[in-house]
Amino acid sequence: MWEQIWQQGLLGTNFWHFLAALLIMTHLTILSVTIYLHRFSAHRSLELHPAVQHFFRFWVWLTTAQSTKEWTAIHRKHHAKCETEEDPHSPVVKGLRTVLLRGAELYREAATEETLKKYGNGTPDDWLERRIYTPHKMKGIFLLLAIDILAFGPIGITLWAVQMLWMPVFAAGVVNGLGHYWGYRNFECSDAATNISPWGIIIGGEELHNNHHTYPNSAKLSVKPWEFDIGWMWIQILSFFKLAKVRKVAPIAVKDSSKQALDLDAAKAAVHNRFQIMSAYTKTVIKPAIKEERAKASDELQRLFNKAKKVLCRDENLLSDKYIQQRDQLLDSHDMLSEIYKKKQELMEIWAKRSKGGEELLNALKQWCHEAEQSGIDRLKEFAEQLKLYTLKTA
């Protein structure tokens, strides 16, 4: 009997049983990371029933050899110091290869006492955490090894190996590496975060990394209608059974077509939806202007348009000296692009001062709209008209 269990395990060596176990267990690991560690613990974008919290905390201990406090603190520091020398895992600073291949190692190096103390507030500190999960982190993954061998025999070691690689490769490597290096951007947030794929399935929705860095406190990572966040799907299921409660999601820009003038409601709504507004500015003002100016440009200046959208929309801190020089050449040789870029920067300055009083904000936006209307550029005038329509009212 024992020899048979050792050779085949309790579940036998059926390939489909093995594959089902692999998919279910790795998906549970990803859900533990994205729902519990990320959206619940690090950002508090939702609440979880105590039983769900503890299940995920146990699963993290069993499959990742990380504590809730460590992961939470390191992730919060990543947001606070993003794309700087203090960022624990920025490919912009450390290089893509380093983050892809040494993702888990970078987490361990970043888990200093100072980081845990500064960024780890609000994480579990009960008897289980102090006596089992934190001091015996490695015992969890070896318990998992024993469970895998008991279930499938020697091939269970392969299952365990895949589980051990899952989080370092996908969560720590791909998200932190490719998620700040390659993909598309819905929003020009102040760091290099990108959406790796519009369908967040394999990594639980974390593929939508640009959306997350734009709205870090949102429990839902998808923004566009064609994007899918499987982590959000599970949160909705948990919410249906009263096991989760969403605290915050990304704002939805609302317009009131009956508005005739820019008022305080519109000014506050514009600030509230500033990332979506800047995305609309790119789509309706900058991109059409680039297309128009490129059609008129000489052959000598055509090369300047190859990266025109990037150099005109991306934060200057994320541009290399080469791209900054290309941007300056582009603006020097095209007056319309120069004016459009100037108005974009002025809008960004208004958003940066959003903590000012409502009247001051309203006056700044009124002045911006007045100058846009007087610019003689139709696209700017049309955009200024659209700004007047925003409202905080949802009904």
C-alpha positions in Angstrom: 0.0 0.0 0.0 2.6 2.5 1.0 4.8 1.6 -1.9 1.8 2.2 -4.3 1.2 5.6 -2.6 4.9 6.5 -3.0 4.8 5.5 -6.7 1.4 7.0 -7.7 0.2 9.1 -4.8 -3.4 9.2 -3.5 -4.7 10.7 -6.8 -2.7 8.5 -9.1 -0.6 9.6 -12.1 -3.5 10.6 -14.4 -2.3 13.5 -16.6 -5.7 15.4 -16.4 -5.8 15.2 -12.6 -2.3 16.5 -12.5 -3.1 19.4 -14.9 -6.3 20.3 -13.1 -4.4 20.4 -9.8 -1.6 22.6 -11.4 -4.1 25.1 -12.8 -6.2 25.3 -9.7 -3.3 25.7 -7.3 -1.4 28.2 -9.3 -4.5 30.2 -9.9 -5.2 30.2 -6.1 -1.7 31.5 -5.6 -2.3 34.4 -8.1 -5.6 35.2 -6.5 -4.0 35.3 -3.1 -1.5 37.8 -4.4 -3.8 40.0 -6.4 -6.9 40.0 -4.1 -5.4 39.6 -0.6 -1.8 40.9 -0.7 -2.3 43.6 -3.4 -5.8 45.0 -3.4 -6.8 44.3 0.2 -3.6 44.5 2.2 -1.4 47.0 0.3 -4.1 49.4 -1.0 -7.2 48.7 1.1 -9.4 49.0 -2.0 -11.7 46.4 -0.6 -12.6 44.6 2.6 -12.5 40.8 3.0 -14.3 38.5 5.4 -11.9 37.3 8.2 -12.3 33.7 7.0 -11.3 34.7 3.4 -8.4 36.8 4.8 -7.0 33.9 6.7 -7.4 31.4 3.8 -5.4 33.6 1.5 -2.9 34.3 4.3 -2.4 30.6 4.8 -2.1 30.0 1.1 0.5 32.7 0.7 2.5 31.0 3.5 2.1 27.6 1.9 3.1 28.6 -1.6 5.3 31.6 -1.6 7.5 31.7 1.6 6.5 35.4 2.0 4.7 37.2 4.8 1.9 39.6 4.4 3.9 42.4 6.0 6.9 41.9 3.7 4.9 41.9 0.5 2.7 44.8 1.5 5.6 47.0 2.7 7.7 46.4 -0.4 4.7 47.1 -2.7 3.8 50.3 -0.9 7.5 51.4 -1.2 7.4 50.6 -4.9 4.5 53.1 -5.4 6.1 55.7 -3.1 9.5 55.5 -4.8 8.5 54.4 -8.3 11.2 54.5 -11.0 13.8 55.9 -8.6 16.9 54.4 -7.0 14.8 53.5 -4.0 12.3 51.5 -6.0 12.7 47.9 -5.0 12.1 46.5 -8.5 12.1 49.1 -11.2 13.3 47.9 -14.7 13.8 51.6 -15.6 16.5 51.8 -12.9 17.7 48.2 -12.4 17.2 46.9 -16.0 14.6 44.6 -17.4 16.8 41.5 -17.3 17.6 42.0 -13.6 13.9 42.3 -12.6 12.8 39.4 -14.8 15.4 37.0 -13.5 15.9 38.2 -10.0 12.4 39.3 -9.1 12.0 37.2 -5.9 15.6 38.0 -4.8 14.9 41.7 -5.2 11.9 41.2 -2.8 14.1 39.5 -0.2 16.8 42.3 -0.5 14.1 45.0 0.0 12.6 43.4 3.1 14.7 45.4 5.5 13.6 46.3 9.0 13.3 49.9 8.0 11.1 49.2 5.1 8.8 46.9 7.1 8.5 49.5 9.9 7.7 52.4 7.5 5.4 50.7 5.0 4.1 47.6 6.8 1.4 49.2 9.0 -2.0 47.6 9.3 -0.8 44.0 8.4 -1.5 40.9 10.6 0.3 40.7 14.0 -1.6 37.9 15.7 -0.3 34.7 17.4 -0.3 32.8 14.1 1.8 35.5 12.4 4.3 35.9 15.2 4.7 32.2 16.0 4.1 30.4 12.6 3.8 32.4 9.4 6.7 34.8 9.9 9.3 32.8 11.7 8.6 29.6 9.8 8.1 30.9 6.3 10.1 28.1 4.6 8.2 25.3 6.4 5.1 26.3 4.5 6.6 25.5 1.1 8.1 22.2 2.3 4.7 21.2 3.7 3.3 21.9 0.2 6.0 19.6 -1.2 4.9 16.8 1.1 1.3 17.4 0.0 2.2 17.3 -3.7 4.2 14.1 -3.3 1.4 12.5 -1.2 -1.2 13.4 -3.9 0.8 12.4 -7.0 3.9 10.5 -6.0 7.3 11.5 -7.3 5.8 13.6 -10.2 4.4 15.8 -7.4 7.9 17.3 -7.2 7.4 18.7 -10.7 4.0 20.2 -9.6 5.8 21.8 -6.6 8.6 23.1 -8.7 6.1 24.9 -11.0 4.3 26.3 -8.0 7.6 27.6 -6.6 8.4 29.4 -9.9 4.9 30.8 -10.5 5.0 33.8 -8.3 8.7 34.7 -8.9 8.3 34.4 -12.6 4.9 35.9 -13.2 4.0 38.1 -10.2 7.5 39.3 -9.3 9.2 39.1 -12.7 6.6 39.7 -15.5 4.4 42.2 -13.7 7.3 44.2 -12.2 9.5 43.8 -15.2 7.4 43.8 -18.4 4.7 45.8 -16.6 7.1 48.8 -16.5 8.8 48.2 -19.9 6.5 46.8 -22.6 2.8 47.1 -23.5 0.2 49.8 -24.1 -0.8 52.8 -21.9 -4.3 54.0 -21.4 -3.1 56.8 -19.2 0.1 58.9 -19.0 0.8 58.4 -15.3 4.0 59.7 -13.9 5.9 56.4 -14.0 6.6 53.9 -16.8 3.8 51.4 -15.9 2.2 49.6 -18.9 -0.7 47.3 -19.5 0.9 44.0 -20.7 -2.4 42.6 -22.0 -6.0 43.9 -22.1 -7.1 40.4 -20.8 -5.9 39.9 -17.3 -6.3 36.2 -16.8 -3.0 34.5 -16.2 -1.7 36.9 -13.6 -5.2 37.6 -12.1 -5.7 41.0 -13.7 -2.2 42.3 -12.8 -1.5 42.5 -16.5 -3.4 45.8 -16.4 -0.5 47.5 -14.6 -0.8 51.0 -16.2 -4.4 51.2 -15.1 -3.4 50.2 -11.6 -0.6 52.8 -11.3 -3.0 55.4 -12.5 -5.7 54.4 -10.0 -3.8 52.5 -7.3 -6.6 52.4 -4.8 -9.1 50.9 -7.2 -10.3 47.3 -6.5 -11.0 47.0 -10.3 -8.0 47.0 -12.6 -9.8 47.1 -15.9 -10.9 50.5 -17.2 -11.7 50.2 -20.9 -14.8 48.2 -22.1 -12.6 45.6 -23.9 -10.4 44.9 -20.9 -11.0 42.0 -18.6 -9.8 41.6 -15.0 -10.3 38.1 -13.7 -9.4 39.2 -10.2 -12.3 41.6 -10.3 -14.6 38.8 -11.4 -13.7 36.8 -8.3 -14.1 39.9 -6.1 -17.7 40.3 -7.5 -18.4 36.6 -6.7 -17.1 37.1 -3.1 -19.1 40.2 -2.8 -22.3 38.4 -3.9 -21.8 35.9 -1.0 -21.0 38.8 1.4 -17.4 37.7 1.7 -16.0 41.0 0.3 -16.9 44.6 0.1 -15.5 47.0 -2.5 -14.4 50.3 -1.0 -13.2 52.1 -4.1 -13.0 51.9 -7.9 -11.6 54.2 -10.6 -13.9 57.2 -11.3 -16.2 57.3 -14.4 -16.1 60.6 -16.2 -19.7 62.0 -16.6 -20.8 64.8 -18.9 -23.9 67.0 -18.7 -24.7 68.2 -22.2 -27.0 70.9 -20.9 -24.2 72.9 -19.3 -23.5 76.2 -20.8 -20.4 77.4 -18.9 -17.6 76.2 -16.8 -18.7 76.1 -13.2 -17.3 74.8 -9.9 -18.9 71.4 -10.3 -17.2 71.0 -13.7 -13.8 72.1 -12.3 -14.0 69.6 -9.5 -15.1 66.9 -11.9 -12.2 67.7 -14.2 -9.7 67.2 -11.4 -11.4 64.1 -10.3 -11.2 62.6 -13.8 -7.9 64.3 -14.8 -6.3 61.1 -16.1 -9.2 60.3 -18.3 -9.2 64.0 -19.5 -5.6 63.9 -20.3 -6.2 60.6 -22.2 -8.9 62.4 -24.1 -6.5 65.3 -24.8 -4.1 62.9 -26.4 -6.7 61.2 -28.5 -8.6 64.3 -29.7 -5.9 67.0 -29.7 -2.4 65.7 -29.8 -2.8 62.7 -32.2 -4.8 64.4 -34.9 -2.4 67.4 -34.7 0.6 65.0 -35.2 -1.1 63.4 -38.2 -1.8 66.7 -39.8 1.6 68.2 -39.2 3.4 65.1 -40.4 1.5 65.2 -43.7 2.8 68.7 -44.3 6.4 68.1 -43.0 9.4 68.0 -45.3 11.3 64.7 -45.8 14.0 66.0 -43.6 11.6 66.5 -40.6 9.7 63.2 -41.1 12.0 61.3 -38.8 10.9 63.6 -35.9 7.4 62.1 -36.0 8.4 58.5 -35.5 8.0 58.8 -31.7 6.0 62.0 -31.7 3.2 60.7 -29.5 5.6 59.4 -26.9 7.7 62.5 -26.7 4.7 64.8 -26.5 2.7 62.8 -24.0 5.2 61.1 -21.7 6.5 62.7 -18.5 9.8 64.3 -19.1 11.4 62.2 -16.3 10.7 59.1 -18.3 12.3 60.4 -21.5 15.9 59.8 -22.5 18.1 62.8 -23.5 17.7 61.6 -27.1 13.9 61.8 -27.0 13.9 65.2 -25.2 16.1 66.6 -27.9 13.7 65.1 -30.6 10.7 66.7 -28.8 12.4 70.1 -28.7 13.2 69.9 -32.4 9.6 68.9 -33.1 8.2 71.8 -31.2 10.7 74.3 -32.6 9.7 73.5 -36.1 5.9 73.2 -35.7 4.1 76.2 -34.0 0.8 74.4 -33.7 2.4 71.4 -31.9 4.3 73.8 -29.7 1.1 75.5 -28.6 -0.7 72.2 -28.0 2.2 70.9 -26.0 2.3 74.1 -23.9 -1.5 73.9 -23.2 -1.0 70.2 -22.1 1.7 71.2 -19.7 -0.5 74.0 -18.3 -3.3 71.5 -17.6 -0.8 69.3 -15.8 0.2 72.2 -13.6 -3.4 72.8 -12.7 -3.8 69.2 -11.7 -0.7 69.5 -9.6 -2.3 72.3 -7.6 -5.6 70.5 -7.2 -5.4 70.9 -3.4 -6.0 74.6 -3.8 -9.4 76.1 -3.0 -12.3 75.5 -5.4 -12.5 79.0 -6.6 -8.8 79.2 -7.4 -9.1 75.9 -9.3 -12.1 77.2 -11.2 -10.4 80.4 -12.1 -7.3 78.5 -13.4 -9.4 76.3 -15.6 -11.4 79.3 -16.9 -8.2 81.0 -17.8 -7.0 77.9 -19.6 -10.2 77.6 -21.5 -10.2 81.2 -22.5 -6.6 80.9 -23.8 -7.5 77.7 -25.7 -10.5 79.4 -27.3 -8.3 82.4 -28.4 -5.5 80.1 -29.7 -7.0 79.8 -33.2 -6.6 76.0 -33.0 -10.0 74.4 -33.6 -9.1 71.2 -31.6 -8.1 73.2 -28.6 -11.3 75.2 -28.8 -13.4 72.0 -29.0 -11.6 70.5 -26.1 -12.2 73.6 -24.0 -15.9 73.3 -24.8 -15.9 69.7 -23.6 -14.3 70.6 -20.3 -17.3 72.7 -19.4 -19.6 69.6 -19.6 -18.0 67.5 -16.9 -19.9 66.9 -13.7 -19.7 65.1 -10.4 -23.3 64.1 -10.6 -23.9 60.5 -11.6 -27.7 60.7 -12.1 
